[in-house]
Amino acid sequence: MKILDEMKNMENLELYILLAVLLFTLWFIRNTIKYYKGEKRNVKHLHRFAKEGEVDAQNHLAKRYHKGDMVKKSSQKAAFWSQKASFSGDTDAKEFLDTVIKKKKS
């Protein structure tokens, strides 16, 4: 009750609330941009590693293209990267390639 009494006595409570909302909004926008830039950097590194022949990167990149996760959704690119990974011997990539091809046909 003591806190409620003190809040009633505050003259500019609305300004404090508005300031808190503004600070939260700025914090939220900053962290959203930071997350987006980090994800874009991860995709850039995935492309680099996939081109160098790393099987896990190829498989992960194929799944990103299939879902449209931070890249433009493309079944063709998903199949391409999945095929490269499956040629390297990744059984998960071969199964994923089969599902991508089935979806593209239907």
N, C-alpha and C positions, 0 to 999 in steps of 0.2 A: 504493500500500500504506500510505503514511503516513496517508492519510485514513481508511482502514478501521481502522487501529489507534486513531486518535483517536475514531472512532465507537464502537468497543468500550469505550473508556474513559468514554464519556458515560453518566452514570447515568440520565438522564431522556430518553432518545432517543424513547421512545413518546410522551411529552408534547409534544416538539417536532414530531413527525410529526402528532399530533392537532391541534396548534395550526395547523400549515400547512394541513391539510385544512379546518379550520374557517374560516380566513381565505379560502381559495379558495372555499369554499361561499358565504360572505357576499358576496364579490366577484361571483360568478356570479349570485346572486340579485339583487343591486343592478343589474347590467348588464342582466339580463333584464327587470326592471321598467322600467328606463330605455328600453330598446328598445320595449317594449310601449306605453308612454305616448307615445313619439315617433311610432309608427305610428298610434295612435289620433288624434293631433294632425294627422297627414298626411291621414287620411280626413276629418276635420272640415274641413280646408282644401279638400280636393277637392270636398266637397259645396258649400261656399260658392262656389268658382270655377265649378263646374258650373251652379249656379243662376244665376250672373251671365252664363252663356252661353259660357264658354270651352270650345272644342271638344275640346282635348286632355284637359282635366279630365273632361269628360263621357265620353269614350272610355275613359280610364283607370278611372273609377269603374264603368263598365259591366263592364270586365274583372274588377275586384275583386269585384263582386256575382256575376259568373258563377263565379268560383273560390271565393268565400267567404273572401277574403283580408282579414281584420280587420273584416269585416262579415258579417252573416248571409246565407248563400247564397240568392240569389233570382233565378230566371230572369226573372221579371216585371220586377224593377227593372233587371236587366242589359239587357233588351230596351228598357225605357223610356229609359235613358240613352244607349244605343247609337242608338236612333231619333232622339233629339234631336241627337246628333252627326252622324248621317247627313243629317238635314234641313239642317244647316248646311254640308253639302258634303264631309264627310270620307268618302273612299272606303273607308278601313280600317274605319270604323265600320259602313258598309253591309255589308261582307263579314262582319264579326263578328255583326251583327244577323241575317243569313241563317243563320249557324251556330247561333245561340241559338234561333232559331225552329225550325230542323230538330230540334234536341235536345229542345225542349219537346214537339214533335209525337210524337216516338218514345218 
